[in-house]
Amino acid sequence: MVQELEIQVSKLTTDNQGLREEINLKSSQYASAQTLVGSMRDQTSEMATQLKEAKEQAESLEEELVEVQRLLSERTREGETMRRLLSDVDERTDSKLREMRERMEAAIEERESRRR
């Protein structure tokens, strides 16, 4: 009977030791998991910060693009106005040139008709 109890104690001691090892392993796994979760939280926080910065940069670039488009539109209108003004000046210059040629030709004809 004592021998049976000793066997049971030995078995229970072995089981206890196995359970303690399992507890240690699970505790170690839990600590590793906690470290991994902390690392993932840090990465998530960093990514959130990077996302916020990227959004702010995108908004800034969009505002800059709107401003550049406005300036381009303004320059395009100015260019069209300049083309129109130059065209008007060209037309007036051509008209005055025609008028002056006609007057010169008329003056030459009048001079020649007086000589005859």
Secondary structure, 3 states (H helix, E strand, C coil): CHHHHHHHHHHHHHHHHHHHHHHHHHHHHHHHHHHHHHHHHHHHHHHHHHHHHHHHHHHHHHHHHHHHHHHHHHHHHHHHHHHHHHHHHHHHHHHHHHHHHHHHHHHHHHHHHHHC
